[in-house]
Structure formats: structure tokens, C-alpha cells
């Protein structure tokens, strides 16, 4: 394109007709993907698997919230405002704040479907003042633009709509009087004057659906704003059937702390308690993780990271599920053999279609190497040289892995049923604790397992029979042949227990054998005779004849121990476990449990890795004098103590910047502070203060206090 011209002018260049290509989700998945030759298939498998997990999760969460939501719906249907009180539901949801949005969304949808179309949800962050709260409520109820005039900014509520240009934009005045007029128009109740009072609640219940206002995070609201809003609403209760729902994260006493008695007396409060987040998590783990339904699995360390974040950070089941989604995406993105992480039929088909490169990847798996080492020499050669033979063997190994999962989870539930009620919970109170133990190593080699088995051998007949019956119920829903055989044996044991005679059997011979040594102890004897008598007593105890119940109890527990040793081996012992199990716990922790301070320090200490500017590259780890001002100021402040002299800091900064500008070190102006350098330094210090590295101090007026120690 030529722009040569005698005179100055403006030249227009039209863009080419080619449109910028938009990247699809598959393209993003393929970018940087390990083993890109089958990346599209893996992406499809990942997406399908996540869709199934997401659908089951939503159904599960609806079931868990069904009871509390049904109670709230009944409350909104039955309760109606009186001339003196506003019906209020105090919904205690717990400290898992990220999960509250989903609950309130479901509640709003159910209310609009079955109770009333007039539902408005507000949050504290958008209602800093009374006018803002009033504006949000009216906008969401009336679905229109609401204007706020000067009188409302001063805290006075206007009663009439403005006849100004706002009407041209279909906007209404911000007042509850406007809401009353709108409500009367919608429900067609008022045929006369707009200020007509409502008739009795029983008579108008069918005609007047309530106006529900949901306060999602009550603790975060300004108490004064909330009080004023309730006082204003109480004046309109005769004209408007208002109803409040308070979302509470801590305790119901929050209402008493935020609202004085003069305000809380205007509310008719009923308390609703939701399911605890730990119970919610236990159900999610039971339905999503402890099941052979989904082929994707987490190993012990990755599972522990997600549970630790839940227990020690946010108690959010929603974030826990997002962690599973992250692990799922990382597994299919980074593991080329995840193409086999699908249903058995699909996995067997994909196994026959593997390329030579994928076959070599199988040979590099640790579990497969251990499997090859156990084979005979000729079989080892065939597995390492013949791709077709390896595919046939791996098809059988995939089937074995599926059988392992079908048998693992029922036996895990049986063991948890038996041990979860023992004193001090040697194998954990929650099934997730037992699952983590089984993922790490052979559970029967654990000392706690031995302790649990000793305690089980002391159970009474009724307790043991009850637990074994629950184990039988667990095995009844399993289709595995081995579990069906185990169920038959367990039912035979239960039949034997029922056939036992409940009468207490006496053993006179045992009593006589016990009494005779004791009588000998009463005689005068020496130390040798005493030792001999005690040894006889110990032998007598050991040779005590077991009762039929004790024999049968030992037989039942030996049967359970055999199931544990056969089917609860850790996943690492299974060949090709890497196909289904995600093990990169460090990646999950880095993404979900970020450390912003460490990241900021790394950026300030090594700006080259973030800016990719060759002038910033240094070999000794120091910061280049051409780095951004904040990096230079940060590097200099690391060389100071607890208190930093601002003038000395400024002088050092000016010296570094002068060197970066290429000034002669021997010149008089080198390191001199001018207005530009002074302004740049002040900005860098202000940014460091904003990031939390320093703060002003009253100890010395020309100093700042350092808040952190060390670099990255």
C-alpha cells in the first residue's frame, strides 16, 4: 500500500475480508496437549464424562435440598402478613458460602413456579445504602428501570411518581408506594383508590400472592440499612403482602445482634436449618467417587488435597466438585492413555485402535513394568516386542481393572459398616477416611485394622448380627459374581447365628479347673510353687473351650477378613491403574489452593519470566536495573531491616535508575533525584504499600515498617 503524496493527507486502508478464526473448545484442549494424535477423542470422552457427573451432581443436590426447600415453600404458602408483623424465614445455611448461590437459585425458581411470581434476591455488596437496597428490590420485582431523586438521597421516601423525561425511558420512581400501585395492577385487586387496604388474609390468599424478598447474606448487610428498610416495609404491610427470607451463615442469634427489639418485633420469624456441609460432602463422595459407575478416579494424595481444602478453607461442596472437574480435565489433557478411561466396551475398542506410540507408552507405565517382570521370559519378550499380543493382554487387564472396581467398593462399605461404630473409630468415622487408608497401602497391614478386628471379636451377638445384616444389604445390590458368592456365604452365616440356642451354656469342668489352682494359692508356698501355679492358671485360660457363638463369631470375622485381603488392595497394585487414576496432587493444589503472596514475590524478584524482555534477564538471580520501578524498589527494600529510611531508599533507587539510563557514574548528575525520579519512586512505594509489603509507622516520621521477610 503506497501512501506517497505531495501534500499531507489521511489515508484509509480497508481491512481484509478474512475473518479472525475463533478457537473451539477442542482447539484449546489440543493446545499443549500431550499426545495430540488422539486429543479429539479424549476431549469427547472428557466432556461426556463430565456431563454425566454434572447431571448426577445436580440431581443429588436437589435431593439433598428438597426437604428444606419444601419446608420453605409450605411456609410461604401458609403464612401471610398481619397488620403488625412481616413473615420472615431465617434460613441457616452454614459457613459454606460459595454453595449458597445454588440453594437460593433453586429456592427462587421453586417459589416462582409454585407460590408467587414476585421474588427478588439481593446481596449486601449491591445494597450499601437504603436507596440502593430499595432500588434493587423494585427493579427485580417490577423488571423496569428505577430512578432515585434528590429527596431519596437525603433519606426521605417520595410517594408520587415523577412526570419527567424519565417516563420516556419507562422508568419509575423509587418508593414502596410505586410498588404497591404496580402490585395492585398486577393482581387486579384494587378497583377503587390505590391506597385501599387489603382485606383479611384468608379471603385474599388465593388472589394475592406474596412478595418475597430474599437477603442472601444477612451478616454482610449494614444493620442500619436493614433496620430502616424493615421499618419502611412495616408501614406498607396493610397494602402489600411482604415476606422476607434471611440467608444466615453463622447462627440465628445474628438477627438479634443486628436488629434491636423495636425492629425485630415487626417480624414473625421462623427458623429453618439446612443439611450440614459435611453431610453433604459425605453424600457426594458416596455417589460420585465411591462407585464403579464413573471410570475416572482420584488417587490417595489428590483425594486428600481436595478434602483438606474443603475441611480447612471453605467447606464448599461446590468447590470440591470443581476440584474433581479440574482433576478430570488435567487427566485427559496430560495422559495420552486416558483414551482408555471410559466404559469397558469403549475401552476395549479403543485398545485395538492404539498407535505404536501409545503402545510404547503402555510399556513405560510402572504398573505394566511390574506386571511384565512377573511373567515368564518368553511372555516378557512377546509383551515388549509384539504390539498385537500386548493389545490382547491389555484387553484382559482392562477387564480385570473393571472387576477390581466392582468388588472394591462393596467390600469397602462392608468394612466401614463394621468398624464405623467401634470405640474411638480406629479406621475412621467417615467412609472417606477408610477409603484414603485403603488407597495408600494394604489396609490389613495397618495397626488400626488389627485393633478394629480385636474389638469386633468382642461384640455381642445382637450387635454383630445387626452389622452383618447391613453388610448383606450392601452386597445385594451388586451384580458381580464374586460378590454374589460372598452374599451366599454371609447369608449362611446369618442363618447359623439364628439357629444358635440363646440359653447360656454352663461349663462346670472349666470352673473346677479354675478353682483348684486358686485353692492352692491360699496355702503357704514358696516362690517356685507360686510361679508353677500361675503358669497352670494361664494354660487353663488358654485351653478354655469356646462357646458355639464365639466359634461362629470368629468364623464370620475371618470371612470378612478374607474379603478385605482379597478385594481391598490399593489401586497401585492393579496393572494399568494409571489409565483411570489421576495422581498429580501438586497440580490440583497449585490451581485450587493458590498462594498469591508467593506469586507476587516471584513476579517482583524475576520480572523476566513474566515480561519476557531480554533486557531483564540476569544470571545471578538479581533484578536488572532496567526492570520496572516496583521491582527495583522491592529488591532494594529486601536489603533493609524492620524500619526503612525513605530518604536512603530514594537515594538507592535514584542510583539504580541512573545506571539504567546509561549516565556516566563520574558525572555530577549521576544518582541525583529529580522530580521525575521522585514521582516514580513515590508511585512504586505506594504500590508496595497497596500489596502489603510495607506500611507507614509512627515510630519515625521519615520511615516505613517492613511487613514481610525474604524473597521468593
ABEGO torsion letter per residue (X at the ends): XBABBABBBBBBBBBBABBBBBBBAAAAAABGBBGAAAAAAAAAAAAAAAAAAAAAAAAAAAAAAAAAAAAAAAAAAABBBBAABBBBBBBBAEABAAAAAAAAAAAAAAAAAAABABBBBBBAAABABAAAAAAAAAAAAAGBBBBBBAAAAAGBBBABBBBBAAAAAGBBBBBAAAAAAAAAAAAGABABBAABBBBBAAAAAAABBBBBBBBABAAABBAAAAAAAAAAAAAAAAABBBBBBBBBABBAAAAAAABBAAAAAABBBBBBBBBBAAAAAAAAAAAAABBAABABBBBAAAAAAAAAAAAAAAGBAAAAAAAAAAAAAAAAAABAAAAABBBAAAAAAAAAABBAAAAAAAAABAAAAAAAAABBAAAAAAAAABAAAAAAAAAAAAAAAAAAAAAAAAAAAAAAAAAAABBGGAAEABAAAAAAAAAABBAAABAAAAAAAAAAAABBAAAAAAAAAAAAAAAAABABAAAAAAAAAAAAAAAAAAABBABBBBBAAAAAAAAAAAAAAABBBBAAAAAAAAAAAAAAAAABBBBAAAAAAAAAAAAAAAAAAAAABBAAABBGAAAABBABAAAAAAAABBBAAAAAAAAAABAAAAAGBAAABBAAGBBBAABBAAAAAAAAAAABBABBBAAAAAAAAAAAAAAAAGBBAABAABGBBBAAAAAAAAAAAAAAAAAGABBBBAABAABBBBABBEBX
